[in-house]
Every structure is written in structure tokens, then in C-alpha cells.
């Protein structure tokens, strides 16, 4: 990597690019020594300027990845992205792989919490790598793809209709330029731009409807809401704050009920997945959930796990 390229990235990303320790293949012998089976999945192509093959040594009894490597050709930042993902894949099962989010990967690549890890024009390096991983999981567990999951609408991107729509929703994308930064779709293929604009408009309408519904609830003080509306308000607040981090760690929470106890609103939750056995579920995680709800809804909220 030349000096100019180094200036485009932060210290962490540049370090991963310079030392791509997880780049390469896994031999059948290596996998066997680890008591695992070898699984590989290829995504993209040289013609598209992004070609990735994931190699996983998988403990088939638990469907857990014990070693991850990759072969890659594309923009340099993709090396750093796949380096980070190789670390994240370690000791995770298939559902946990699917739960890894763009936000989590991007933030882990940052040097400074307030400065984005990659140039905007290379955001697709993260999107593509995650799409590849999620498709690899579907192939491994033999999940059939829907029509939108297997249909690629643009010649300049390997992403399916389903993946593009989810990217638009995740980042609330409003323009073709921003969409191209995250997906490369429409960057050179003029023929698919009208279809992409339709996806953007579809998401815009959905977001407006969702905001209208949320505003209808948030306009009313939490104490004046019905129990059902309080549960919806709690779910919305969790969605917008801590849920993505819980899911990233292989867990989640279920909102069971909201009860009044004097001046206190008791929110009853149940931990799901990894959260149910996490050592911090009664301390740090609980503290984060409660603080988020106090900040978003009412200072007199108490969260009670059961």
C-alpha cells in the first residue's frame, strides 16, 4: 500500500491492510486438526471489482466457526473489513454470524469514536462482506433463497434486491449517490437506476409511516399511555438504542409487561440467546437498558429481568 493510500485510512485500518494475517485458505488437514469441517463460499467477481471467498473451519456438532480466513480482490479497505470479520466470526455459531451489523463492524474499525473508519465511497466494502457472510450462512444451513434474495438487479453490484432494500432501510438512504457508496448498485449501470429509485421511495414512505406512528405515541407522556402503548414505546426505545448491540453479541430481550408500582414504572423483560447466560445481564447490560429507557421515556422507569 502506497503512502497516499495510507492517508485515506486510520491507523487501525491501515495496520490490518499492511498485515492481513487472516488472508488465505484453510486446508482440509488444518480443519481436521481442529476437529472441524471445511466450508467455503464465494461472492462477487473480478469483473465487478470485488471478489471474496470465505473459508470457515466449522465444528459441525455446534455449527460454530473455529477458524476463519478469506481470499479477496478489491478496494484495499476490504482487507481490513474482512480481517475484522475473521476475528468476529471466531467461536460464533450461524445465527450469531447473521446478527453482526454494519454499525458494529464500522465502529470496531474506527480509531476515533467520532470519525468514520472508511471514506464514504468505500462503505460498500463493509456491506459486501456482511452480505457475503449472511449468504454463506444460508448456504451452510441449506436455507432456500427467496426470489428477491437471489435476484441481482444491477450489473455493477453483486447485491440482490433483498440486500439492497435492507441496506436502504438500515442507512435510511435517500439518494442514488449514497446508495452507490454502500452497494455500488447504479454506479455505472444506468438501466437499473429507475428500479433503485423505486426502492428508495418505498423505504421513504415506510419510514414516514413509522415516524408518524412513533410520534403519535411519543407526543403523549409515558405515564398517560395505556399498558399496550407503553410496551410499544419501550420496544421502540430499545430498537433505537441498545438492541443492535445485544443482537451483535448473540442475544436480545423480550418486553413482557409494564406495571405501575407507585411512582415507578416497572418494565419486565426476559433475556434471550446469549444475554440469558451473560455475566453482565444483571449489571452492565441491565444498567444500559434501564438508562436508555429513562432517557427516552421516563426517569422513573425500573427494569426487572425475570
N, C-alpha and C positions, 0 to 999 in steps of 0.2 A: 504494500500500500504506500503510495507516494505521499509527500508532505502535505500537498493540497488536500488530499482525501482525508488525512488525519484531522485537518482543521474543520471538516464537516461534522465530526462526531465528538462526543465527550470522551473522557478518559476510559470509562468502563467499556463502552462500545469499541473504541479503538484497540483496547487491550484484548478483547475477545477476538477481534479480527486478526490481530497480529499473532495470536496463539490459539488457533482453532483446534483445541485438544480433542473435541468430540467429532471432528470431521473424519469420515472414513467409513468402512464397512465393519460388520461383525461376522466372523467366520462361524461355520457350523460347530467347529471344535470349541471356540470360545463360549458359545451358547451352551453347549453340552456340559462344559466345565462348571458353568453357573447353574446347572440343573434347569436350564431353560430351553425353549424352542425359538428358532429364529423366524422373525416376521418382517417383511419389507413392504413398503408402499411408495409408489412414485406419483408425482404430482407436477403439473405444468409441462413445459417443453423448452428446448433451446430456442425454438422459433419465437416463443413468447418472451424470451429474455429472463425466464425464471424456471429453473428445473431443480426439483428437490426429490430425493429418495430418502425416506425414513427407514432406519434399521433398528428394530427392537428385539432384545432378548427377553422373552416373556416366560415367567413362571406360570405355566398353564393351569396349575391347581388353584391359584388365586387370581389369575389373569392380571398379574402385576408385572410391570416393566422393571427388570433388574439392571439393564444396561441399554442406553440409547445412543446411537450415533447417526450421522447423516452424510449424504453426498449432495453437493449443492453447486449450482452455477447461477449467478445473478448479481444484483447490486450488492456491494460489499457489506452493507448493514445487515443483510440477510444472514451472514455468517454469525454475527453477534446474536441475532434473534434466535437462530437455531441452536447456538451454544447455550443460551439461557434456557430454552425449552428442553434441551437434553438434560440439564440439571433438574428442571421441574418435573420431567417425566419419571425420574428415578423413584422407584418404590411406590408409584401410583398405579391404581387399577384403571380399567377402561372408563367407568363413569367419571372418575376424577380427572382424567385427561380431557374429557369433553367439557368439564366445568372451568377449565383455565380460560381466562378472559383477556381481551386485548388490553384493557386498562391495567390489569395486574402485570402482564409482561412488559408493557411500556414503562411502567413506574419502576420495575426492577432494573431496567436498563439505564435509568437516569443517574447522573452524578448529583444533580441538584434537584430537590423535590419540585421546584417551580419552573424548571427548564425541561422541555420535551427532549426525549432521548434521540430522536431522529429528525432529519429535515422533513417538512410536510410532504414533499414529493416522494418520499420513501416509506411512508406509513404502510404501504401495501406489503412491505417485507414481513411485518407482523401479521397482517390479515391473511396473507397467503399461507404462512407457516401454520397458523392456527386452523385454517380451513383444511390444509393437508392432514393435520393430526386428527381432526374430527372425522374426516372421510376414512382415514386409516382405521380408526376405531370401528366405524360402521362395517368396513370390510372384514375386520378381525372377528367381530361378533356375528357376522352374516346378516346384518340388518339390511333389508332391501331399500333402495333409494326411491323416493317419490319422484314424480315427473319433474318437479321444479328442482329437486336435488341433483338430477342427472342431466338437466338441460342447461347448456352453456350458451348464453345469448349473444356474446361478443367474441370476435375473432382475436382480440388483443388482450384477453384475460382468461385464465383458466377457471374463473369462478362461475358457479351455477347461479340460476335465477334465485334460488333459495338463499344462497350465501350472500349474494348482492343485496337482497332485500333485508337480510338480517344486519348487514353492515350499515345500510342506510338508517335502520332503526337504532342500532347501537350508538351511532355518532350523530344522529339527527341531521343527516346530510341534506342540504338544500340546493346545491349546485352540482352540475356535471364536473366542474373542475375539482371540487372537493372529493367527489366520488372517485374520480380518476386517481387522486392521491392515495386513496385507501384500497382501490381494487384494480386500477389500470383499465377498467372497463370504459370504453368510449374514448380512450386517449388517442387512438388512431383509427378505430373502426367507426366511421360516420354512420353506417347503416343501422347500428343498434342504439343510437342516441335518443331517438324518439321513444323507444321502449324504456330506456333508463329514466327518462324524464317522467314517464308514467309511473314508475316505481317510486320515484321521489315524491310525486304529487300524492300518491296513495298513502305514503307514510305521513306526509304533512297533514292530510285530513285526519288520519288516525291519531296523531299527536294532538291536534286541536281538539278533537272529541274527548281525548283522555284528560287534557288540561281543563276542559270545561267541566268535566265530571269532578276532578280533583278540587277545582276552585269552588264548586258548589258545596263541597264538604268543608274545605278549609276556611270558607267565609263564615262558618258557624264555629263559635268557641267549642273546644273539645268537650267541655263539661255539659254543653247543651245538645250534644249529639245523642242519638239513640245507641243502644249497645251494638247493633249491627253496623251502623255507620262508624262507630268508634273502632271496631275491628278493621273495617276498610281503611280508615285513616292510619291505623297502626301499620297495616300491611304496606300502604303506600310510602310511609315514612321509612320503613325498613328497606323497601325496594330502592329508595333514593339515597340510602346511606350505607349500611353495613352488609346488606345481603350479598353483594358481589364478592366481598372478602371472605364471608362464610363459605360461599359456594366454591371459591378458589381453593379453600382448604379441605374440600370434600364434604362439607356439611351444609346445614340450613336450619331454619327454625319454622315451626308451625305456630301460628297465633291461635290459641284455643278459646280465650274469652277475655273480656274486660269487665271488671266488677268495681263498684264503688265501696270503699271502706272508710267512712267518714269523709275527710277532705282528700283522701288518697285514691287514685285510680290504679287498681292492681291489674297488670297485664300478665295473663298466664300464658306461658309459652312451653313448647316441647322442642328439645334439640333433636335434630335429625342427622343421620350419617355420622361423619367423623366428629361433629360437635357433641354428640351424645356421650363420647368417651374421652373428649379432650380435657386435659387437666385444668385449662383456663375457663371452662364453661361456667364455673361458679364464681369466677373472679374477673379476669380481664375482659373476656368475651361478654359476660353479663353486664359489666360496667359500661362497655362500649354501646351495647344495645340500649341500655337504660338512658345513658346520656343523649343518645341520638333522639330518642322519643321525648325526653324532657325538652330538648332544644327545639324540636319540630312541632310538638303538640301541646304539652302542658308540663310545667315544672313539678307538679305533684304526682307524677307517674312513678310507680314502683313495678319492676319486672320480676315475676316469680316463675322460675323454671320448675316443672313438675314431670 
